[in-house]
């Protein structure tokens, strides 16, 4: 039986993520864990998060999970969600700059309010379309421009645009998903995105990169 580990570092919508993974992968063993040993032995990793990048990085260090997450990132099917996408990059502009995990080149930057688009509030919160930028196994059975649920004030800017797997329009076009090798990560929350989100997680549970 395969094990899917949902990384618990004191932040993130862990219960909802775990329940969604359990629902779509009933033949797998889903665990919520803050143990580096569990992460090392799991077959697949889900790395959720929400809140502030500075707090996220502090919690990862406090839980002594930076090395375990890095090893998993380099060696296992890995799904990052929301802050679990943003901290994969080198830095965040939050609070005059936060050093992040630097697994992916680029940074997170804050949405800029556009007076010509008064209906666009910050944070970006609610349902929005995701344009699939390239074919990928995790988009299987998900129609292009399907809607997913977002809650965020910052978005990632990847130095390598070839890794951008999904984009969304909000105060301009931004990267809402990345994919390369064994990595897939989204700015939106699949666990809150109804049937499309569940399909994405099911595809991940079956993915053999």
DAVEN-V699823 format. One record per residue. RES is the residue in one small letter. PHI is phi in degrees with one decimal (999 if undefined). PSI is psi in whole degrees, -180 to 180 (NA if undefined). OMEGA is omega in whole degrees, -180 to 180 (NA if undefined). Layout:
BEGIN
<<RES:PHI:PSI:OMEGA> <RES:PHI:PSI:OMEGA>>
END
This chain:
BEGIN
<<x:999:128:178> <x:-71.9:148:177> <x:-112.8:129:175> <x:-110.6:118:-178> <x:-99.5:125:172> <x:-96.0:117:-172> <x:-75.3:123:179> <x:-106.6:108:175> <x:-122.8:29:175> <x:85.8:7:179> <x:-141.0:150:175> <x:112.1:161:-178> <x:-87.7:66:-166> <x:-64.5:-45:-176> <x:-62.3:-46:-179> <x:-64.8:-40:179> <x:-64.1:-48:-179> <x:-62.4:-43:180> <x:-63.3:-39:179> <x:-65.3:-42:179> <x:-65.7:-43:177> <x:-58.9:-39:-178> <x:-64.7:-42:-174> <x:-88.9:-14:-178> <x:-131.1:64:-175> <x:-65.6:-20:-180> <x:-87.8:-6:178> <x:-97.4:162:173> <x:-98.5:115:180> <x:-101.6:127:179> <x:-126.9:145:170> <x:-103.1:121:-169> <x:-145.4:146:171> <x:-112.8:16:-178> <x:-94.8:124:177> <x:-61.5:-33:179> <x:-65.8:-44:178> <x:-62.5:-42:-180> <x:-63.7:-40:-180> <x:-65.7:-33:-176> <x:-91.4:-13:-179> <x:-70.7:156:179> <x:-84.8:-33:-179> <x:-140.1:153:-175> <x:-125.4:133:169> <x:-113.6:126:-174> <x:-118.8:88:-177> <x:-87.8:175:176> <x:174.8:155:175> <x:-156.6:162:-179> <x:102.8:-140:-172> <x:-104.3:144:-179> <x:-62.8:-41:-180> <x:-60.6:-44:179> <x:-65.6:-40:179> <x:-59.9:-48:-180> <x:-64.5:-39:179> <x:-63.2:-42:180> <x:-66.1:-41:178> <x:-60.2:-41:178> <x:-68.6:-43:-180> <x:-61.2:-38:-179> <x:-83.9:-1:180> <x:56.2:48:-176> <x:-114.6:-1:-176> <x:-60.4:-47:-179> <x:-66.3:-42:-179> <x:-64.0:-43:179> <x:-66.0:-40:179> <x:-62.9:-42:178> <x:-64.2:-42:178> <x:-64.2:-41:179> <x:-57.1:-38:-177> <x:-85.3:-13:-169> <x:-131.7:-12:-173> <x:-130.0:158:168> <x:-55.8:126:-167> <x:-134.4:126:-179> <x:-122.0:115:176> <x:-99.5:143:-177> <x:-128.3:125:173> <x:58.3:-112:177> <x:-61.1:-25:175> <x:-70.1:-11:166> <x:-89.2:-51:-170> <x:-61.6:-42:-176> <x:-76.1:-5:173> <x:-68.7:-22:-176> <x:-83.4:-180:-173> <x:-73.3:-36:-175> <x:-160.8:167:173> <x:-127.0:143:178> <x:-74.5:-5:-179> <x:-57.7:139:175> <x:52.0:45:179> <x:65.3:20:173> <x:115.2:125:177> <x:-130.1:127:176> <x:-77.0:128:-178> <x:-108.6:-158:-170> <x:-77.1:-23:176> <x:63.8:31:174> <x:-80.7:-25:-179> <x:-127.0:137:-179> <x:-77.8:131:-178> <x:135.8:-169:-177> <x:-151.6:170:173> <x:-103.3:138:180> <x:-134.0:155:-175> <x:-83.2:144:172> <x:-57.5:143:176> <x:-105.4:127:-179> <x:-65.5:132:-179> <x:-110.2:115:-178> <x:-65.3:-16:177> <x:-82.5:-8:180> <x:-129.2:66:-174> <x:-63.1:-21:-180> <x:-75.2:-16:-179> <x:-87.7:102:-178> <x:-89.7:159:172> <x:-119.4:124:9> <x:-72.7:158:170> <x:-72.3:114:-174> <x:-137.2:126:177> <x:125.8:-164:-174> <x:-87.6:140:178> <x:-153.5:158:-178> <x:-78.0:147:173> <x:-119.3:119:176> <x:-86.6:124:-179> <x:-77.5:117:-174> <x:-83.4:-19:178> <x:-159.6:159:178> <x:-66.9:143:177> <x:-158.8:149:-179> <x:-58.8:-31:-177> <x:-76.5:-14:174> <x:-86.5:1:-179> <x:-55.7:131:178> <x:69.5:13:176> <x:-114.0:119:-178> <x:-67.9:140:175> <x:-56.7:143:-178> <x:68.7:22:171> <x:-66.5:158:-175> <x:-101.0:140:179> <x:-132.6:166:-174> <x:-99.1:128:-177> <x:-117.7:146:167> <x:-147.6:100:-178> <x:-167.6:154:175> <x:-110.9:-16:-180> <x:-117.5:156:178> <x:-140.9:157:-175> <x:-89.5:147:173> <x:-122.0:106:-177> <x:-84.6:134:176> <x:-64.2:-37:-180> <x:-99.4:103:-177> <x:-69.6:-14:-180> <x:-69.5:-16:180> <x:-87.6:-8:-179> <x:-71.7:117:-177> <x:-102.8:-21:179> <x:-148.1:146:177> <x:-135.9:156:-176> <x:-139.2:147:178> <x:-97.3:118:173> <x:-163.4:113:-172> <x:53.0:40:-174> <x:107.4:176:-179> <x:-87.1:130:178> <x:-134.1:160:178> <x:-74.2:121:179> <x:-113.7:-1:174> <x:-161.1:144:173> <x:-123.8:154:178> <x:-155.7:131:169> <x:-166.8:149:180> <x:47.6:-119:-177> <x:-97.0:13:-172> <x:-111.4:135:168> <x:-140.9:132:-179> <x:-147.8:145:-175> <x:-129.4:147:173> <x:-76.6:-32:180> <x:-80.2:170:-178> <x:-103.2:103:178> <x:-63.1:-32:-178> <x:-69.1:-13:178> <x:-111.9:9:-170> <x:-109.3:29:172> <x:54.5:-143:-170> <x:-62.2:-40:-179> <x:-65.4:-40:178> <x:-66.0:-41:178> <x:-64.9:-38:178> <x:-64.2:-40:179> <x:-61.6:-45:179> <x:-67.8:-36:176> <x:-63.3:-43:177> <x:-59.6:-40:178> <x:-63.4:-40:-178> <x:-64.3:-24:-180> <x:-100.7:-6:-173> <x:-71.5:133:176> <x:-126.7:80:-177> <x:-69.7:NA:NA>>
END
